Amino acid sequence: MKIKMALNVTQIREDFPILKRQVNGKPLVYLDNAATSQKPKQVIDCIVDYYSRYNANIHRGVHTLSQEATDAYESARKKIQKHFNIEKSHEIIFTSGATQSINLVANGFSSFLNGSDEVMVSAMEHHSNIVPWQMLCERTGAILKVIPMKEDGTLDMKAFDEKLSEKTKLVFVNHISNALGTINPIEEIIDKAHNSGAAVLVDGAQACSHLKPDLQALDVDFYVTSAHKLCGPTGVGMLYGKEEWLEKLPPYQGGGEMIAEVTFEKTTYADLPHKFEAGTPNIVGGIAFGAAIDYLDNIGLDNIAEYEAELLEYATTELLKIDGLKIYGTGSDKTSVISFNLEGIHPYDVGTILDKLGIAVRTGHHCAQPIMDFYKIPGTVRASFAFYNTMEEIDLLVEGIKKAQVMLS
Ligand SMILES: *Cc1c(COP(=O)(O)O)cnc(C)c1O
């Protein structure tokens, strides 16, 4: 197979100190990017720089350090605004990650729903995008409907059409499945939901390292993501919400920073985005989130997507040459995630042997147990590739799997 490289991967790898590590005496082959990405030195340096030079609390102090920290934090919000083509910067709420973003919205919707309403989820969600909505339904009596999936790991859109009705108030679906790599037709889902009067929340935690969503063009009501999956630090993420929704939603947590005025009779809330940002936030996390966005934009998500498509094609071809290997998630629209099993062998055992060879993959249900139940399997081995992975690493993975197969059969 002839490979045209969209990226200078050798140079890119120099940015990631961890990729020089050895694991069990072998060079690290990191293929667990869907769980969390590695961090380039540009992001690591940004964190060190903050604590070394201008650590201070934000939005309060008149002193220089506080102003520098506030400027850096707010400039990260602006970077995120530009990257996702968001109309207003106060439509971006910094959270601790996708999970908290979803909980914030699910919590707020308690005041909008009752027992005659329905909400809809897809069958291929991360537990983060299932459980908060189940809790919402318990609180309000609303009914949870499920968009089923098909054997190839894509959504059954005919069933979606049938289940969508004027009772549906909210649809929540992931942009890309972390367990299968399927890219969901969110444009179609958003259009149809809006035509029927439902709002849409898209869980973009898995998508934003592979593509660059244009949130105004999508016209989505809520979009959430986590920085740590896109080369940023853990513990910080984003909730995008249309201004009119964020105005309507009640605050999620009370505390400092989110108030306009406090008396014991009545407290009034601060304007957006501060209404949802109670307490001292993850300041350095927000700033480093901005640095990660800069880093990705510098390489270009289009280049990343093109290169990852090459990795996916090569890996799929080579893996399918292995006897008894089955891939789950075979839709035509997918990103560089491959979930698979070897016939008669438990995924955990494969993962353990690969680790001995320095190869990091994920095994288990990938926080998406309903998908595993659908396929009637305990879990899968998941290899997920990032733009800093190489064709040689895929060869090592294939060799490793063959070794595991011989040892475990
Ligand atoms: C990782 C992930 C989440 C959860 O993100 P956290 O960073 O753990 O909050 C939710 N949904 C999808 C699709 C994910 O991949």
The ligand as a Gaussian input file, in Angstrom:
#p B3LYP/6-31G(d) Opt

LIG

0 1
 C      -14.508000      10.455000      27.322000
 C      -15.915000      10.603000      26.950000
 C      -16.852000      11.129000      27.842000
 C      -16.507000      11.530000      29.252000
 O      -15.577000      12.537000      29.294000
 P      -14.917000      12.930000      30.688000
 O      -13.690000      13.666000      30.290000
 O      -14.627000      11.660000      31.423000
 O      -15.893000      13.788000      31.398000
 C      -18.144000      11.263000      27.409000
 N      -18.510000      10.897000      26.176000
 C      -17.641000      10.398000      25.278000
 C      -18.112000      10.043000      23.917000
 C      -16.312000      10.226000      25.636000
 O      -15.452000       9.704000      24.757000

